[in-house]
Amino acid sequence: MPESNHRLYVKGKHLQYQRGKRNTNPSISLVKIEGVDTPEAAKYYYGKKVAFVYRGKREIQGSKIRVIWGKVTRSHGNSGVVRAKFRHNLPTKSFGATVRIMLYPSSI
């Protein structure tokens, strides 16, 4: 049987926090999803879970890998960027880092 790689997620980039000219809002992160260029295409991802996966220094329960979970809330602008709220605000170190947009829960 040929080995096949099936991902249950789409890659995205954590751009920055939502912000104005002078103030930032760390509770809302802006995420650019691969292959999404319009607000209409971004609608498919509303309500989908987002995971920021990173490595910690110490092992916790036998693993150094940790996750901060969030959810896509709505689109932002006209270029397919979405807003996401995470359970704990993402650290500023994660600007430009890869996040995973899970393809569940599904609305179709």
Solvent accessible surface area in square Angstrom, and as a share of the most:
residue,aa,sasa,rsa
1,M,234,1.05
2,P,118,0.74
3,E,167,0.75
4,S,72,0.46
5,N,137,0.70
6,H,156,0.70
7,R,124,0.45
8,L,123,0.61
9,Y,45,0.17
10,V,27,0.15
11,K,80,0.34
12,G,2,0.02
13,K,96,0.41
14,H,0,0.00
15,L,76,0.38
16,Q,69,0.31
17,Y,21,0.08
18,Q,37,0.16
19,R,125,0.46
20,G,45,0.43
21,K,164,0.70
22,R,190,0.69
23,N,115,0.59
24,T,76,0.44
25,N,57,0.29
26,P,57,0.36
27,S,44,0.29
28,I,28,0.14
29,S,2,0.01
30,L,11,0.05
31,V,0,0.00
32,K,59,0.25
33,I,0,0.00
34,E,106,0.47
35,G,80,0.77
36,V,5,0.03
37,D,97,0.50
38,T,61,0.35
39,P,29,0.18
40,E,123,0.55
41,A,45,0.35
42,A,0,0.00
43,K,124,0.52
44,Y,91,0.34
45,Y,25,0.09
46,Y,81,0.31
47,G,30,0.29
48,K,2,0.01
49,K,68,0.29
50,V,0,0.00
51,A,1,0.01
52,F,16,0.07
53,V,49,0.28
54,Y,78,0.30
55,R,182,0.66
56,G,16,0.15
57,K,187,0.79
58,R,164,0.60
59,E,107,0.48
60,I,83,0.42
61,Q,183,0.82
62,G,63,0.61
63,S,47,0.30
64,K,95,0.40
65,I,89,0.45
66,R,62,0.23
67,V,62,0.36
68,I,22,0.11
69,W,75,0.26
70,G,8,0.08
71,K,98,0.42
72,V,2,0.01
73,T,56,0.32
74,R,131,0.48
75,S,21,0.13
76,H,55,0.24
77,G,53,0.51
78,N,135,0.69
79,S,62,0.40
80,G,1,0.01
81,V,14,0.08
82,V,0,0.00
83,R,42,0.15
84,A,0,0.00
85,K,103,0.44
86,F,19,0.08
87,R,179,0.65
88,H,134,0.60
89,N,79,0.41
90,L,2,0.01
91,P,59,0.37
92,T,86,0.50
93,K,193,0.82
94,S,2,0.01
95,F,84,0.35
96,G,46,0.44
97,A,33,0.25
98,T,63,0.36
99,V,1,0.00
100,R,88,0.32
101,I,0,0.00
102,M,18,0.08
103,L,62,0.31
104,Y,99,0.37
105,P,78,0.49
106,S,66,0.43
107,S,101,0.65
108,I,175,0.89
